[in-house]
Amino acid sequence: MQNKALLYFQSGGPTPVINTSFYGVIREYQKHKDVFSHLYASHYGVEGLIDGDLFDVDKEEDSQIELLKQTPGQILGSSRKKLPSFDDPLFQKILKTIEKYKIGYILANGGNDSMDTCKRLHDYFVKEKMDVKILGIPKTVDNDLMMTDHSLGYPSAARHIMDSAMMAKLDLMNYRKGKVLIMEIMGRDSGWLTASTSLLPKEVRPDYIYVPEMKWDEESFLKQIADIYEKQHYV
């Protein structure tokens, strides 16, 4: 039986390490060329699969591949496109790309929406009785993907959040009478990034840390701020 090609794409928001995941895919593919005929990469996430906008990674110079380990952003471009119902003509475009490039394996690098795309593609291929296997590579700074200990991208983002919180606290401490600073940290419905600031030394840690998993009461919140401000003149 003829070997089939492997397709990789990135989607969702970038993390500091998503291109390192791409690097890992390339190096593992190079070790298993007896299994895969080609490694293709898709420009702009699933949109490249829809439009047939792929390129052959084998044609890239090794020196350029090595740079992926230090390259921020998403080298292939990204997309937040959600797939429609199966009767949409878009799926015929996907089918055409799959057949043209003889793709038998897809690696989708992303977060929750990207994993939903994996599920949609899987269900479509099963419906059409197509032998195309799909694997999701976890990537989200929110750290909210189920069945993972932690997601690639979260530790780097957490370090950045911790540095920002520490610098903000040190700035507030400069003044005899400072201000009340509230830092809003991303994370969708999860508080992992916010909670990472609890790892800071007590002296530079936020005075209060609130995550969406906790119940929040406005009256208690305001009282806590007033109490700590009266004591140290900044919050």
C-alpha positions, 0 to 999 in steps of 0.5 A: 500500500502506498504511504500517505502524506502528513499535514500540519497546521496551526490555529488560534492565538499564538504562544511563545512555543507553537513553532517549537511544536512544528519543529518537533513534528518535522524532526519526527517526520524525518525519522519516519519517512518510511511511514509518510510520503510527504510532510505538508504544512497549511497556511492560515490554519484550516483555511489552507486545507480548504483552499489547497494552500499547502507547501512541501516542508521537505523543500525547506532548508535545514537551517531555516527549520532550526530557526523555528526553535527561536521564532515567536508567533505562528510561522504558518499563519493562523485562523479562527474559522469554525467549520459549518455543517457537512452539506456546505460546499466548503467540505468538498474543497477539503475533500479535493485538497485531501485527494490532490495531496494524498493526505492520510494524517492531519496534525492540528496544533491549537486550543479548544477551537482547534480541537473542535475543528479536529472533531468536525474533520474526524466526523466528516471523514468517518461519514465519507468513509475516508481513511484520514487520521487526525491528532490534536497537538495541545496549544493554549496559554489558558491551560484549559484543554481537558485530559492534559496535565498542562498545555504547551504555551502555558508555562511561558505565558505564566512566566510573563504574567508573573513578571508583569505582576511583580513589576507592578507591585514593585512600582506601587511600593515606591510611593508613600501613598500609592494607588489601587491597581487591578490587573485583568489577566486573560484565560477565558473561563479558567484562572490558571494564568491568574493563579500563577502569580501565587508562585511569586515571593510574598513580598511581590505577590498580588495582595489578592488573587481572584480566579473565575473558579471562585465565588466573587462577592462585590461587597467583600471585594471592596472591603478587602481592598479598603482594609489592605489599603488602610494598612499599607497605602497601596493595593 
